[in-house]
Amino acid sequence: MRIDMNCAECGSNRFSLDQGNSDRSLIICEDCGHEIGTLAKLKAMVAEEVLRRSRERDAAQPLD
């Protein structure tokens, strides 16, 4: 499954972590420096998107 993400400020998809990889680490846009959010927030957003797509896929499948 592919989930595309882009910076809300400049549209870039190049991100970096400010320090390490803890849930409190900030994700920064490498092109404009905009703070995207914490790694914990990103994990939650990805999990929600995966769950949403899974539900949509399941709803589209015919019942036996």
C-alpha positions in Angstrom: 0.0 0.0 0.0 1.3 3.4 -0.9 0.5 6.5 1.0 1.6 9.8 -0.5 2.4 12.7 1.8 3.4 16.2 1.0 4.3 19.3 2.9 1.3 21.6 3.4 3.5 24.6 2.8 5.5 23.8 -0.3 4.2 20.4 -1.5 7.6 18.6 -1.1 7.6 15.0 -0.1 11.1 15.2 1.4 11.1 14.9 5.1 13.6 14.4 7.9 13.5 13.8 11.6 15.1 16.5 13.8 16.6 14.1 16.3 16.6 10.3 16.4 13.4 8.4 15.9 11.4 8.7 19.1 7.7 9.4 19.0 8.5 13.0 20.1 10.9 13.7 17.3 9.7 16.4 14.9 9.3 15.8 11.2 10.7 18.7 9.2 10.2 19.4 5.5 13.7 19.3 4.0 12.9 21.9 1.3 11.2 24.7 3.3 11.8 23.8 6.9 8.1 23.6 7.8 7.4 21.5 10.9 5.1 18.7 9.8 4.5 17.2 13.3 5.8 14.6 15.6 6.6 11.0 14.6 3.8 9.8 16.8 1.3 12.0 14.9 2.6 10.7 11.6 2.3 7.1 12.8 -1.3 7.8 13.9 -2.2 9.4 10.6 -0.8 6.5 8.6 -2.6 4.0 10.8 -5.9 5.8 10.2 -5.4 5.9 6.5 -4.6 2.2 6.3 -7.7 1.4 8.4 -9.9 3.6 6.2 -8.6 2.0 3.0 -9.1 -1.5 4.5 -12.7 -0.7 5.5 -13.4 0.7 2.0 -11.9 -2.5 0.4 -13.9 -4.7 2.7 -17.1 -2.8 1.9 -16.6 -3.1 -1.8 -16.2 -6.9 -1.7 -19.4 -8.8 -2.3 -20.7 -11.0 0.5 -20.8 -14.7 0.0 
